[in-house]
Amino acid sequence: MADNQYRIEIEEALAAADDALFYLQKADDSMNSAKNWGLFDMFGGGLISTFVKHDKMDNAQRDVDNAKIALQKLGRELDDLDEMMDIEIQVDSFASFADYIFDDFFSDWYVQSKIGDAKARIEEAITKVRQVQERLRRL
Protein backbone atom coordinates (compact mmCIF):
# COMPACT_ATOMS: atom_id res chain seq x y z
CA MET A 1 0.00 0.00 0.00
CA ALA A 2 1.34 3.42 -0.92
CA ASP A 3 2.45 5.69 1.92
CA ASN A 4 -0.25 8.25 1.14
CA GLN A 5 -3.01 5.63 1.11
CA TYR A 6 -1.65 4.12 4.34
CA ARG A 7 -1.77 7.55 5.99
CA ILE A 8 -5.37 8.04 4.81
CA GLU A 9 -6.36 4.68 6.29
CA ILE A 10 -4.78 5.63 9.61
CA GLU A 11 -6.62 8.97 9.61
CA GLU A 12 -9.93 7.25 8.85
CA ALA A 13 -9.33 4.76 11.66
CA LEU A 14 -8.47 7.58 14.06
CA ALA A 15 -11.68 9.40 13.09
CA ALA A 16 -13.71 6.25 13.79
CA ALA A 17 -11.91 5.83 17.13
CA ASP A 18 -12.65 9.46 18.00
CA ASP A 19 -16.34 8.91 17.21
CA ALA A 20 -16.47 5.77 19.33
CA LEU A 21 -14.71 7.48 22.20
CA PHE A 22 -17.11 10.44 22.03
CA TYR A 23 -20.17 8.18 22.37
CA LEU A 24 -18.56 5.94 24.99
CA GLN A 25 -17.71 8.94 27.13
CA LYS A 26 -21.27 10.26 26.78
CA ALA A 27 -22.54 6.82 27.82
CA ASP A 28 -20.16 6.81 30.78
CA ASP A 29 -21.44 10.23 31.86
CA SER A 30 -25.05 9.00 31.61
CA MET A 31 -24.21 5.89 33.63
CA ASN A 32 -22.53 8.04 36.30
CA SER A 33 -25.72 10.05 36.53
CA ALA A 34 -27.86 6.88 36.58
CA LYS A 35 -25.66 5.49 39.35
CA ASN A 36 -26.13 8.64 41.43
CA TRP A 37 -29.89 8.62 40.86
CA GLY A 38 -29.87 4.91 41.68
CA LEU A 39 -28.26 5.56 45.05
CA PHE A 40 -30.86 8.22 45.75
CA ASP A 41 -33.56 5.77 44.65
CA MET A 42 -32.24 3.03 46.95
CA PHE A 43 -32.54 5.25 49.96
CA GLY A 44 -36.06 6.52 49.49
CA GLY A 45 -36.05 8.52 46.26
CA GLY A 46 -39.35 7.14 45.02
CA LEU A 47 -40.94 6.88 41.61
CA ILE A 48 -39.47 10.09 40.18
CA SER A 49 -35.90 9.04 40.92
CA THR A 50 -36.66 5.62 39.40
CA PHE A 51 -37.91 7.32 36.24
CA VAL A 52 -34.89 9.66 36.01
CA LYS A 53 -32.49 6.77 36.64
CA HIS A 54 -34.01 4.74 33.80
CA ASP A 55 -34.00 7.77 31.52
CA LYS A 56 -30.25 8.13 32.11
CA MET A 57 -29.80 4.41 31.42
CA ASP A 58 -31.77 4.79 28.17
CA ASN A 59 -29.54 7.71 27.16
CA ALA A 60 -26.48 5.58 27.86
CA GLN A 61 -27.89 2.74 25.75
CA ARG A 62 -28.42 5.08 22.78
CA ASP A 63 -24.85 6.31 23.10
CA VAL A 64 -23.55 2.75 23.33
CA ASP A 65 -25.51 1.86 20.18
CA ASN A 66 -23.86 4.79 18.38
CA ALA A 67 -20.47 3.74 19.74
CA LYS A 68 -21.03 0.23 18.37
CA ILE A 69 -21.53 1.66 14.89
CA ALA A 70 -18.31 3.65 15.21
CA LEU A 71 -16.49 0.57 16.57
CA GLN A 72 -17.70 -1.48 13.61
CA LYS A 73 -16.32 1.18 11.28
CA LEU A 74 -13.08 1.18 13.25
CA GLY A 75 -12.92 -2.60 12.91
CA ARG A 76 -13.30 -2.32 9.14
CA GLU A 77 -10.54 0.30 9.03
CA LEU A 78 -8.28 -1.90 11.15
CA ASP A 79 -8.97 -5.30 9.68
CA ASP A 80 -5.36 -6.28 10.34
CA LEU A 81 -5.78 -5.62 14.09
CA ASP A 82 -7.65 -8.17 16.17
CA GLU A 83 -9.15 -5.76 18.65
CA MET A 84 -12.49 -7.10 19.82
CA MET A 85 -14.59 -4.39 21.43
CA ASP A 86 -17.90 -6.12 21.93
CA ILE A 87 -20.12 -4.05 24.18
CA GLU A 88 -23.43 -5.34 25.45
CA ILE A 89 -24.91 -2.92 27.92
CA GLN A 90 -28.55 -3.41 28.54
CA VAL A 91 -30.48 -3.96 31.72
CA ASP A 92 -32.88 -6.76 30.95
CA SER A 93 -36.51 -5.83 30.62
CA PHE A 94 -37.58 -7.68 33.76
CA ALA A 95 -35.19 -5.64 35.88
CA SER A 96 -36.68 -2.40 34.57
CA PHE A 97 -40.21 -3.69 35.07
CA ALA A 98 -39.43 -4.93 38.58
CA ASP A 99 -37.79 -1.65 39.50
CA TYR A 100 -40.98 0.27 38.71
CA ILE A 101 -43.45 -2.24 40.13
CA PHE A 102 -41.50 -3.38 43.19
CA ASP A 103 -39.88 -0.04 43.95
CA ASP A 104 -38.03 -1.33 46.97
CA PHE A 105 -34.47 -1.58 48.18
CA PHE A 106 -33.82 -5.03 46.67
CA SER A 107 -34.99 -4.24 43.14
CA ASP A 108 -33.13 -0.90 43.33
CA TRP A 109 -29.99 -2.72 44.52
CA TYR A 110 -30.25 -5.20 41.63
CA VAL A 111 -30.57 -2.42 39.04
CA GLN A 112 -27.73 -0.54 40.73
CA SER A 113 -25.48 -3.58 40.35
CA LYS A 114 -26.39 -3.75 36.64
CA ILE A 115 -25.51 -0.07 36.28
CA GLY A 116 -22.13 -0.78 37.89
CA ASP A 117 -21.50 -3.71 35.53
CA ALA A 118 -22.43 -1.62 32.49
CA LYS A 119 -20.25 1.26 33.64
CA ALA A 120 -17.28 -1.07 34.05
CA ARG A 121 -17.76 -2.41 30.51
CA ILE A 122 -17.99 1.11 29.09
CA GLU A 123 -14.80 2.09 30.90
CA GLU A 124 -13.07 -1.03 29.56
CA ALA A 125 -14.12 -0.11 26.01
CA ILE A 126 -12.86 3.46 26.51
CA THR A 127 -9.48 2.07 27.59
CA LYS A 128 -9.32 -0.22 24.54
CA VAL A 129 -10.20 2.57 22.12
CA ARG A 130 -7.54 4.80 23.66
CA GLN A 131 -5.00 1.99 23.27
CA VAL A 132 -5.93 1.62 19.60
CA GLN A 133 -5.61 5.39 19.15
CA GLU A 134 -2.11 5.30 20.63
CA ARG A 135 -1.09 2.44 18.33
CA LEU A 136 -2.43 4.35 15.34
CA ARG A 137 -0.64 7.55 16.32
CA ARG A 138 2.64 5.65 16.58
CA LEU A 139 2.15 4.41 13.01
KEKE-3310 file (N, C-alpha, C; in steps of 0.2 Angstrom, whole numbers, plus 5000, padded with zeros to 4 digits):
npx = (5004:5003:5012:5004:4991:4991:4992:4980:4971:4975:4971:4957:4954:4958:4948:4936:4939:4939:4926:4919:4925:4919:4905:4906:4911:4900:4891:4896:4896:4882:4879:4886:4877:4865:4869:4871:4858:4852:4857:4851:4838:4838:4838:4826:4821:4810:4797:4799:4813:4817:4811:4820:4832:4831:4829:4841:4849:4843:4848:4861:4861:4858:4869:4879:4874:4877:4891:4894:4892:4902:4913:4912:4915:4928:4933:4932:4941:4953:4956:4967:4971:4967:4957:4945:4930:4918:4902:4890:4877:4864:4851:4841:4824:4815:4821:4820:4806:4803:4809:4801:4788:4790:4796:4807:4820:4828:4825:4830:4843:4847:4846:4855:4867:4868:4869:4882:4890:4888:4894:4907:4910:4909:4919:4930:4929:4932:4945:4951:4949:4956:4969:4970:4970:4982:4991:4989:4993:5006:5010)
npy = (4994:5011:5025:5037:5032:5023:5032:5039:5029:5027:5039:5039:5028:5033:5044:5036:5030:5041:5045:5034:5035:5047:5044:5033:5040:5049:5040:5034:5046:5047:5035:5037:5047:5040:5030:5038:5043:5031:5027:5037:5033:5021:5024:5029:5038:5036:5036:5046:5047:5034:5034:5045:5039:5028:5034:5040:5029:5024:5034:5032:5019:5022:5030:5020:5012:5020:5021:5008:5007:5016:5008:4997:5002:5006:4994:4989:4998:4994:4981:4972:4972:4964:4968:4966:4973:4971:4976:4975:4982:4982:4983:4970:4968:4963:4968:4981:4983:4977:4986:4997:4992:4985:4994:4994:4992:4981:4978:4990:4989:4978:4983:4994:4987:4981:4993:4997:4986:4988:5001:4998:4990:4999:5008:5000:4998:5011:5012:5002:5008:5020:5014:5008:5020:5026:5016:5018:5032:5030:5024)
npz = (5000:4996:5003:5005:5004:5015:5026:5024:5028:5041:5046:5044:5052:5065:5065:5066:5079:5087:5086:5092:5104:5109:5110:5119:5130:5132:5136:5147:5156:5157:5163:5175:5180:5181:5191:5202:5203:5206:5218:5226:5224:5230:5243:5247:5236:5228:5215:5205:5205:5201:5188:5182:5184:5175:5163:5161:5160:5148:5139:5140:5134:5121:5117:5118:5108:5097:5098:5095:5082:5077:5082:5074:5062:5064:5066:5053:5047:5053:5049:5050:5063:5078:5087:5098:5102:5109:5115:5126:5134:5143:5153:5158:5152:5162:5174:5173:5173:5186:5194:5193:5197:5209:5218:5228:5240:5237:5223:5218:5222:5214:5201:5202:5203:5191:5183:5188:5183:5169:5168:5171:5160:5149:5153:5151:5137:5133:5137:5129:5116:5117:5118:5105:5098:5102:5097:5083:5082:5084:5072)
capx = (5000:5007:5012:4999:4985:4992:4991:4973:4968:4976:4967:4950:4953:4958:4942:4931:4940:4937:4918:4918:4926:4914:4899:4907:4911:4894:4887:4899:4893:4875:4879:4887:4871:4861:4872:4869:4851:4851:4859:4846:4832:4839:4837:4820:4820:4803:4795:4803:4820:4817:4810:4826:4838:4830:4830:4849:4851:4841:4852:4868:4861:4858:4876:4882:4872:4881:4898:4895:4892:4908:4918:4912:4918:4935:4935:4934:4947:4959:4955:4973:4971:4962:4954:4938:4927:4911:4899:4883:4875:4857:4848:4836:4817:4812:4824:4817:4799:4803:4811:4795:4783:4792:4801:4810:4828:4831:4825:4834:4850:4849:4847:4861:4873:4868:4872:4889:4892:4888:4899:4914:4911:4910:4926:4935:4929:4936:4953:4953:4949:4962:4975:4970:4972:4989:4995:4988:4997:5013:5011)
capy = (5000:5017:5028:5041:5028:5021:5038:5040:5023:5028:5045:5036:5024:5038:5047:5031:5029:5047:5045:5029:5037:5052:5041:5030:5045:5051:5034:5034:5051:5045:5029:5040:5050:5034:5027:5043:5043:5025:5028:5041:5029:5015:5026:5033:5043:5036:5034:5050:5045:5028:5037:5048:5034:5024:5039:5041:5022:5024:5039:5028:5014:5025:5032:5014:5009:5024:5019:5001:5008:5018:5003:4993:5006:5006:4987:4988:5001:4991:4973:4969:4972:4959:4971:4965:4978:4969:4980:4973:4985:4983:4980:4966:4971:4962:4972:4988:4982:4975:4992:5001:4989:4983:5000:4993:4992:4975:4979:4995:4986:4974:4988:4997:4982:4981:5000:4996:4981:4992:5006:4995:4988:5006:5010:4995:4999:5017:5010:4999:5013:5024:5010:5008:5027:5027:5012:5022:5038:5028:5022)
capz = (5000:4995:5010:5006:5006:5022:5030:5024:5031:5048:5048:5044:5058:5070:5065:5069:5086:5090:5086:5097:5111:5110:5112:5125:5136:5134:5139:5154:5159:5158:5168:5181:5183:5183:5197:5207:5204:5208:5225:5229:5223:5235:5250:5247:5231:5225:5208:5201:5205:5197:5181:5180:5183:5169:5158:5161:5157:5141:5136:5139:5129:5114:5116:5117:5101:5092:5099:5092:5074:5076:5083:5068:5056:5066:5065:5046:5045:5056:5048:5052:5070:5081:5093:5099:5107:5110:5121:5127:5140:5143:5159:5155:5153:5169:5179:5173:5175:5193:5197:5194:5201:5216:5220:5235:5241:5233:5216:5217:5223:5208:5195:5204:5202:5183:5181:5189:5178:5162:5168:5170:5153:5145:5154:5148:5130:5133:5138:5123:5111:5118:5116:5098:5096:5103:5092:5077:5082:5083:5065)
cpx = (5004:5006:5006:4992:4985:4990:4984:4969:4969:4972:4960:4949:4953:4951:4936:4933:4938:4929:4916:4919:4922:4908:4900:4908:4905:4890:4890:4896:4886:4874:4881:4881:4866:4863:4870:4862:4849:4852:4853:4839:4832:4837:4831:4818:4813:4803:4799:4810:4821:4816:4817:4831:4837:4831:4837:4852:4849:4846:4859:4867:4861:4865:4880:4881:4876:4888:4899:4896:4899:4914:4918:4915:4926:4937:4937:4940:4954:4958:4961:4974:4965:4959:4947:4935:4920:4908:4892:4881:4868:4855:4842:4829:4814:4815:4821:4809:4799:4805:4805:4790:4785:4798:4803:4817:4831:4831:4830:4842:4852:4850:4854:4867:4873:4871:4880:4893:4893:4893:4906:4915:4912:4917:4931:4935:4933:4943:4955:4954:4955:4969:4976:4973:4979:4993:4994:4992:5004:5015:5012)
cpy = (5006:5021:5033:5038:5025:5026:5039:5035:5025:5034:5043:5032:5028:5042:5042:5030:5035:5047:5040:5031:5043:5049:5037:5034:5048:5046:5034:5040:5050:5040:5032:5043:5045:5031:5032:5043:5036:5024:5032:5037:5023:5018:5031:5038:5042:5035:5039:5049:5039:5030:5040:5043:5030:5028:5040:5034:5021:5028:5035:5022:5017:5027:5025:5011:5013:5022:5012:5002:5011:5013:4998:4996:5005:4999:4986:4992:4998:4983:4969:4968:4968:4962:4970:4969:4977:4972:4978:4976:4987:4980:4976:4969:4969:4966:4979:4988:4981:4982:4997:4998:4988:4988:4999:4993:4987:4976:4985:4993:4982:4978:4992:4993:4981:4988:4999:4992:4985:4997:5003:4993:4994:5008:5006:4996:5006:5016:5007:5004:5018:5020:5009:5015:5028:5022:5015:5028:5036:5026:5028)
cpz = (5000:5002:5011:5007:5013:5027:5030:5028:5039:5050:5049:5050:5065:5071:5068:5076:5090:5091:5092:5104:5113:5113:5118:5131:5137:5138:5146:5158:5161:5163:5175:5184:5185:5190:5203:5209:5207:5216:5229:5229:5229:5242:5250:5242:5228:5218:5203:5200:5201:5190:5178:5179:5177:5163:5156:5158:5150:5137:5135:5134:5122:5112:5114:5110:5096:5092:5095:5084:5073:5077:5077:5062:5058:5065:5057:5044:5048:5055:5050:5059:5073:5087:5093:5104:5107:5116:5121:5134:5139:5149:5156:5157:5160:5174:5179:5175:5183:5197:5198:5198:5208:5218:5227:5235:5237:5226:5214:5217:5216:5202:5196:5202:5194:5180:5182:5184:5171:5162:5168:5163:5148:5147:5151:5140:5129:5133:5132:5117:5111:5117:5109:5095:5096:5098:5085:5076:5081:5076:5061)
residu = (MET:ALA:ASP:ASN:GLN:TYR:ARG:ILE:GLU:ILE:GLU:GLU:ALA:LEU:ALA:ALA:ALA:ASP:ASP:ALA:LEU:PHE:TYR:LEU:GLN:LYS:ALA:ASP:ASP:SER:MET:ASN:SER:ALA:LYS:ASN:TRP:GLY:LEU:PHE:ASP:MET:PHE:GLY:GLY:GLY:LEU:ILE:SER:THR:PHE:VAL:LYS:HIS:ASP:LYS:MET:ASP:ASN:ALA:GLN:ARG:ASP:VAL:ASP:ASN:ALA:LYS:ILE:ALA:LEU:GLN:LYS:LEU:GLY:ARG:GLU:LEU:ASP:ASP:LEU:ASP:GLU:MET:MET:ASP:ILE:GLU:ILE:GLN:VAL:ASP:SER:PHE:ALA:SER:PHE:ALA:ASP:TYR:ILE:PHE:ASP:ASP:PHE:PHE:SER:ASP:TRP:TYR:VAL:GLN:SER:LYS:ILE:GLY:ASP:ALA:LYS:ALA:ARG:ILE:GLU:GLU:ALA:ILE:THR:LYS:VAL:ARG:GLN:VAL:GLN:GLU:ARG:LEU:ARG:ARG:LEU)
# end
